[in-house]
Amino acid sequence: MLKQISPLKKQLVKFTLIGLLAVSVDFFCYFILLTVLPEKMSETIGNEALAKSISFMCGMTVTYFFNKFWTWKKKDKSKKRLVKFVVLYGIALLINVGTNSVLLYVLHQYRNLIDFPFKYVIAFVGASGLSASFSFMGQKFWVFKSQETIIVH
């Protein structure tokens, strides 16, 4: 059965499974950090943005190692690839934290949404989905690009 699945679909399945693990780590760290960070930080940085940034980096670490070895099957120790990954995830971090912040703003500011339950979960899922899509494309076609990767026009 697995032999009938195309390489792209296998990569998507592996990326998704690893992504779920990384998002779980991200999610767990996010809520732990929201309860641990001192209130005075919110005056300068904002607890939500700081917590989301740190938790995202925890998930990023899981993503790099599992995707490198399992999804993309890269065994070498390429510093260039690591730098590309960090750049990609730096951009993904901005997308993730920005989306999370915008969604929280919308959910907290609009009268019809103030009593909406699970605001943090909704913002987290929206931010994670958008940054994960960006990350998959960046990993496949830039960071872990193989000789067989062909972009069809």
N, C-alpha and C positions, 0 to 999 in steps of 0.2 A: 504493500500500500504506500509506504513512504517513498519508494522509488518512482512512483507515478507522479509525485508532486514536483513541480518545477523548482529549480534552485531559488528563484525569486520568492516563491511562496514559502519555501523552507526558511529562508532568511527572515521573511515577515513574521512567521510563527515564532522563530527563536527570538527575534527582536522584541516581539510582543510579550513573550514569557519573561524575558529578562527585564523588559520595561515594567511589567507588573511587579516584579521583585523590587526594582529600583524605585518605583512609585510608592510601594509599601514602605520602604526605608525613608523616602522623602516625606511621606504622609506622617509616619510615626515621629520622625525628628521634628517636623513642623509643629505638631501639636504639643510635643514635649517642650520645645523652645518657647512656644507662646505662653506656657504656664511658668516657665523658669525665668525669662528675661525680666529685668527690673522695669518697673513702670516709668522711671525717669528717662529711660532710653527712648520711649515713644515721643518725647518732646523734640528730640534731635533727629533720630533716624526713622522711627516708626517700628514698633515691635513686629508687625506683620511682614514688612519688607525685609528686615534683618533675619527673622526666623525663616522666611521663605528662601532667602539667599543661602543660608547655611544648610538648610534641609535639602535644597536642590543640589548642592555640592556633595552631600553625602550620597544621594541617589546617583549622581554623576560618576562617582568612584565605582559603584557597583556596576553601572552600565559599561564603563570602559573595559574593565577586566573580563567580565562575562562575554560581552560582545566580541572583544578582540579574539578571544580563544575559541568561543563556541560558534557564534553567528558567522564571523568573517574568517575564522580559522587562520589567524596570523600568529605565528610562534616567535617571530623575530623581535628584537628589542629596538625598534626604530624610534629615535628621538624626534625625528621629523613628523612621524605619525602622531606621536604624543602631543607635540606642539599644535598640529592641525586639530586634534581632538579638543584640546583646551580652548583654542580659538572658536571652534564650532560651538562648544558648550558655553563659552562666554557669551556668544550671541544668543544661544538658546536660553541662557540664564536671564538675559535682558527681556527676551520675549516672554518667558515664564513669569518673572516677577512683575513685569509691566502688565501683562494680562491679568494676573492675580489681583494687582492693585486696582486696575480699572474695573474689574468685575466686583470687587469689594466696595469700591466707591459707588457704583451703580446700585448695588444691593442695599447699601446703607443710606443713600441719599434720596431715593425716590419713594415717595409716600406709599405707593401701592406695593412696594417690595420690603418695607421696613420690617414687617412681621413675618416675612418669608423665612421658613426654617432652613437650617443647614447652609447658611451663607458661605461659611468658610469651606465647606465641602464642595459647593458649586463652583466657587472661585478656583479652588485647587484643581478640580477635574478639568475645568475649561482651560486653565493655564497649562496643565500637564498635557492635555490632548494636542494643543497647538504646538508646544515646544517639542513634543515627541515626533510629530509629523515632520517638522523641520529637521530634527536630529537624525531621523532615519535616512532622509534624502542626503543629508550632509555626510553621514557615515558611509552610505553605499557608494556615492558618486565622487567623494572627495577623500575622506580620511582613510577608509579601508578599501579603496578602489582596487580592483584586481585587473589583470590584463584582459580577462574575459568580459568585463563590464563594458557594454556598448550602449550608448544612448541612441535610441531610435527616434528619428524625426518624423 
